[in-house]
Amino acid sequence: MPTRDFRKITMSVPWNIMLLTVGGTIYAFGLTAFAVPHELISGGIFGVSMLIFYQTGWMTVAAWYALLCIPVVIFAWLGLSRRFMLYSIYGTAVTTVAAQFITFAAPVDNPLLAAIAAGTTCGIGSGIMLRSLGSDGGLTMISMVLHQRYNIKIGGFSLVFNIILFCFALVYRDLNTVLYSIILVYVLSGIVDYSMEFTNQRKVAFIISDNAERISHEILEKLHRGVTYLYTKGAYTNQERYVILTVVHNYQLKRLEELVYRIDPKAFLIIENTFNVLGRGFSERKVY
């Protein structure tokens, strides 16, 4: 599939609805199947909902989450883009409904294994949702607003919020449960980070060759990637030449290598990792 067509798909409403639906369902399944049976606490607004439910026994975790998200949505609506908010509200609704109706409890007796399983499953679900033009709602929306208005770091605010949450949990829950919950959140965060890096990572290539124009033409024609010339001058040889700069997808790296050395076996090729590339042919900027 051409890159242009795939970008058009990723920007479409059905694609983003699909990501939010699948991700929200997986996230809710991880909590209800692994965390809730052992009374573990996840981070964020969902974690607050779980703590309230464990202490009061009123309603359900999903119901508490829906109630707590109402003021969050009102607060975030004033500071974030309408597209991002509408997608995020849908993601919140999917997670709430899924958590309400998924009643399966995984037959895991060890709370440590349950924490790891919950963190892994929820991390996968959250990672899928964050690949959309929306979010998983809750604490993410609050973090975005504070970042937009006061330049407060998103990760820093989430960390402080969860520290306060677990301090409250220590008052009402036993230490072992809180420690298992911290493991859950740690695993969840790691899985989210890994999933974002895995899908976003690209390769930056610098190519030094006497056949720069021919290599550039081949990259444009065969790999359909953009090329930029960097004007350079060798320190030892004092020779002026162009260095090729291009960015390719991970799966195109081997083809790039074969293309370069087929044209110039003496070429100098430097490959670097880059976390994210925004622009034509790659990721679209996510507007919050």
C-alpha positions as CSV (number, residue, x, y, z in Angstrom):
1,M,0.0,0.0,0.0
2,P,1.4,3.4,-0.9
3,T,2.5,5.6,2.0
4,R,0.1,8.4,1.0
5,D,-2.9,6.0,1.0
6,F,-2.0,4.6,4.4
7,R,-1.7,8.1,5.9
8,K,-5.1,8.8,4.5
9,I,-6.4,5.7,6.3
10,T,-4.8,6.6,9.6
11,M,-6.4,10.1,9.5
12,S,-9.9,8.6,8.8
13,V,-12.6,8.4,11.4
14,P,-13.2,4.6,11.1
15,W,-9.5,3.9,11.6
16,N,-9.3,6.0,14.8
17,I,-12.6,4.6,16.1
18,M,-11.3,1.1,15.6
19,L,-8.1,1.8,17.5
20,L,-10.0,3.4,20.4
21,T,-12.5,0.5,20.5
22,V,-9.9,-2.3,20.4
23,G,-7.5,-0.5,22.8
24,G,-10.2,0.5,25.3
25,T,-11.6,-3.0,25.4
26,I,-8.1,-4.6,25.9
27,Y,-7.3,-2.0,28.7
28,A,-10.6,-2.7,30.5
29,F,-10.1,-6.5,30.2
30,G,-6.7,-6.2,31.8
31,L,-8.1,-4.4,34.8
32,T,-11.2,-6.4,35.3
33,A,-9.7,-9.8,34.6
34,F,-6.4,-9.4,36.5
35,A,-6.3,-6.3,38.7
36,V,-9.8,-6.2,40.3
37,P,-9.9,-9.8,41.5
38,H,-6.8,-9.1,43.6
39,E,-7.9,-5.5,44.5
40,L,-4.9,-4.0,42.8
41,I,-4.8,-0.3,41.9
42,S,-3.8,1.1,38.5
43,G,-2.6,4.7,38.1
44,G,-4.7,7.7,37.1
45,I,-8.4,8.3,37.3
46,F,-9.1,4.6,36.9
47,G,-6.9,3.9,40.0
48,V,-8.9,6.4,42.0
49,S,-12.1,4.7,40.9
50,M,-10.8,1.3,42.0
51,L,-9.7,2.6,45.4
52,I,-13.1,4.1,46.0
53,F,-14.9,1.0,45.0
54,Y,-12.7,-1.3,47.2
55,Q,-13.4,1.0,50.2
56,T,-17.1,1.6,49.7
57,G,-18.4,-1.4,47.7
58,W,-20.8,1.0,46.1
59,M,-21.7,0.7,42.4
60,T,-18.9,-0.6,40.2
61,V,-15.4,0.5,39.2
62,A,-16.7,1.5,35.8
63,A,-19.5,3.6,37.3
64,W,-17.1,5.4,39.5
65,Y,-14.8,6.0,36.6
66,A,-17.6,7.4,34.5
67,L,-18.6,9.8,37.3
68,L,-15.0,11.0,37.9
69,C,-14.4,11.6,34.2
70,I,-17.4,14.0,33.9
71,P,-15.5,17.0,35.6
72,V,-12.3,15.9,33.8
73,V,-14.0,16.2,30.4
74,I,-15.5,19.6,31.3
75,F,-12.1,20.8,32.4
76,A,-10.3,19.5,29.3
77,W,-12.9,20.7,26.9
78,L,-11.9,24.3,27.4
79,G,-8.2,23.7,26.7
80,L,-7.9,21.0,24.0
81,S,-8.9,20.7,20.4
82,R,-12.4,19.5,19.6
83,R,-11.2,16.6,17.5
84,F,-8.9,15.3,20.2
85,M,-11.6,15.7,22.8
86,L,-14.3,13.9,20.9
87,Y,-12.0,11.0,20.2
88,S,-10.9,10.9,23.8
89,I,-14.5,11.0,25.1
90,Y,-15.3,8.1,22.8
91,G,-12.3,6.2,24.1
92,T,-13.4,6.9,27.7
93,A,-16.9,5.6,26.9
94,V,-15.6,2.4,25.3
95,T,-13.3,1.7,28.3
96,T,-16.2,2.4,30.8
97,V,-18.7,0.2,29.0
98,A,-16.1,-2.6,28.5
99,A,-15.1,-2.5,32.2
100,Q,-18.8,-2.6,33.2
101,F,-19.7,-5.7,31.1
102,I,-16.5,-7.7,31.2
103,T,-17.0,-10.0,34.2
104,F,-14.3,-12.6,33.4
105,A,-11.8,-13.1,36.2
106,A,-8.6,-14.8,35.2
107,P,-7.6,-17.9,37.3
108,V,-4.4,-16.3,38.6
109,D,-3.7,-16.9,42.3
110,N,-0.4,-15.1,42.6
111,P,-0.9,-11.4,42.9
112,L,2.5,-10.6,41.5
113,L,1.7,-12.5,38.3
114,A,-1.7,-10.8,38.2
115,A,0.0,-7.4,38.5
116,I,2.4,-8.2,35.6
117,A,-0.4,-9.6,33.5
118,A,-2.6,-6.6,34.2
119,G,0.2,-4.1,33.4
120,T,1.1,-5.9,30.2
121,T,-2.5,-6.2,29.0
122,C,-3.4,-2.6,30.0
123,G,-0.2,-1.3,28.4
124,I,-1.0,-2.9,25.1
125,G,-4.5,-1.4,25.2
126,S,-3.3,2.0,26.2
127,G,-0.6,1.9,23.5
128,I,-3.1,1.1,20.8
129,M,-5.4,4.0,22.0
130,L,-2.5,6.5,22.0
131,R,-1.8,5.6,18.3
132,S,-5.1,7.2,17.5
133,L,-5.9,10.9,17.2
134,G,-7.4,10.8,20.7
135,S,-6.3,9.3,24.0
136,D,-7.4,6.9,26.7
137,G,-9.0,9.9,28.6
138,G,-8.9,10.4,32.3
139,L,-5.5,11.6,33.6
140,T,-4.1,12.0,30.1
141,M,-6.6,14.8,29.3
142,I,-5.8,16.7,32.5
143,S,-2.0,16.3,31.8
144,M,-2.5,17.7,28.3
145,V,-4.4,20.8,29.5
146,L,-1.8,21.6,32.2
147,H,1.0,21.1,29.7
148,Q,-0.7,23.5,27.2
149,R,-1.5,26.2,29.8
150,Y,1.4,26.0,32.2
151,N,4.0,24.0,30.4
152,I,3.9,21.3,33.1
153,K,5.5,18.1,31.9
154,I,3.0,15.4,31.1
155,G,5.1,12.6,32.6
156,G,6.0,14.6,35.6
157,F,2.4,15.4,36.5
158,S,1.3,11.8,36.0
159,L,4.2,10.7,38.3
160,V,3.2,13.1,41.1
161,F,-0.5,12.2,40.8
162,N,0.2,8.5,41.1
163,I,2.6,9.1,44.1
164,I,-0.2,10.9,45.9
165,L,-2.7,8.2,44.9
166,F,-0.5,5.4,46.3
167,C,0.1,7.4,49.5
168,F,-3.6,7.4,50.0
169,A,-3.8,3.8,49.2
170,L,-1.3,3.0,51.9
171,V,-3.7,4.4,54.4
172,Y,-6.6,2.1,53.4
173,R,-4.8,-0.9,51.8
174,D,-2.1,-3.2,53.0
175,L,1.5,-2.6,52.0
176,N,1.8,-5.7,49.8
177,T,-1.2,-4.8,47.7
178,V,0.2,-1.3,47.1
179,L,3.6,-2.7,46.1
180,Y,2.0,-5.1,43.7
181,S,0.0,-2.1,42.3
182,I,3.2,-0.1,41.8
183,I,4.6,-3.0,39.8
184,L,1.4,-3.0,37.7
185,V,1.8,0.7,36.9
186,Y,5.5,0.3,36.2
187,V,4.9,-2.6,33.7
188,L,2.0,-0.7,32.1
189,S,4.2,2.4,31.5
190,G,7.0,0.3,30.1
191,I,4.8,-1.5,27.7
192,V,3.2,1.9,26.5
193,D,6.7,3.4,26.0
194,Y,7.9,0.3,24.1
195,S,4.8,0.2,21.8
196,M,5.2,3.9,21.0
197,E,8.9,3.6,20.2
198,F,8.3,0.4,18.2
199,T,5.7,2.0,15.9
200,N,7.3,5.5,15.6
201,Q,11.0,4.7,15.2
202,R,12.6,5.5,11.9
203,K,16.1,5.4,10.5
204,V,18.1,8.5,9.6
205,A,20.7,7.8,7.0
206,F,23.7,9.9,6.0
207,I,25.4,8.7,2.8
208,I,28.8,10.0,1.7
209,S,29.6,9.0,-1.9
210,D,31.1,10.3,-5.1
211,N,27.9,9.1,-6.8
212,A,25.5,11.2,-4.7
213,E,23.2,12.3,-7.5
214,R,22.7,8.7,-8.8
215,I,22.1,7.3,-5.3
216,S,19.6,10.2,-4.6
217,H,17.7,9.4,-7.9
218,E,17.5,5.7,-6.9
219,I,16.2,6.6,-3.4
220,L,13.5,8.8,-4.9
221,E,12.5,6.3,-7.6
222,K,12.9,3.0,-5.8
223,L,12.2,3.7,-2.1
224,H,9.9,6.8,-2.7
225,R,11.7,8.6,0.1
226,G,12.8,12.3,0.2
227,V,16.4,13.3,-0.1
228,T,18.3,16.3,1.1
229,Y,21.8,17.4,0.1
230,L,24.1,18.6,2.9
231,Y,27.0,20.7,1.6
232,T,30.2,19.5,3.3
233,K,34.0,19.7,3.1
234,G,36.4,17.0,4.1
235,A,38.8,18.1,6.9
236,Y,41.6,15.8,5.7
237,T,41.1,15.8,1.9
238,N,39.8,19.4,1.7
239,Q,37.4,18.0,-0.9
240,E,33.9,19.6,-1.3
241,R,31.0,17.2,-1.8
242,Y,27.4,16.6,-1.0
243,V,26.2,14.3,1.8
244,I,22.8,12.7,1.3
245,L,20.4,12.9,4.2
246,T,17.3,10.6,4.0
247,V,14.8,9.1,6.5
248,V,13.4,5.6,5.8
249,H,11.1,3.2,7.5
250,N,12.7,0.3,9.4
251,Y,11.7,-2.3,6.8
252,Q,13.4,-0.2,4.1
253,L,16.8,-0.1,5.7
254,K,18.1,-3.3,4.0
255,R,16.9,-2.1,0.6
256,L,18.6,1.2,1.2
257,E,21.9,-0.5,2.1
258,E,21.7,-2.7,-1.0
259,L,20.9,0.3,-3.2
260,V,23.8,2.4,-2.0
261,Y,26.5,-0.3,-2.2
262,R,25.3,-1.6,-5.6
263,I,26.0,1.9,-7.0
264,D,29.1,2.7,-4.9
265,P,30.9,-0.1,-3.0
266,K,33.1,2.5,-1.4
267,A,30.3,4.6,0.0
268,F,30.2,5.6,3.6
269,L,26.8,4.9,5.2
270,I,25.8,6.2,8.7
271,I,22.5,4.9,10.2
272,E,20.9,6.5,13.3
273,N,17.7,5.8,15.2
274,T,15.1,8.5,15.6
275,F,12.2,8.3,17.9
276,N,9.6,10.1,15.7
277,V,9.3,11.8,12.3
278,L,6.5,14.2,11.6
279,G,5.8,15.3,8.1
280,R,4.9,14.1,4.6
281,G,5.3,10.3,4.2
282,F,5.5,9.7,8.0
283,S,3.5,10.5,11.1
284,E,0.8,13.2,11.2
285,R,1.1,15.8,14.0
286,K,-1.3,15.0,16.7
287,V,-3.2,18.2,17.7
288,Y,-4.2,18.4,21.4
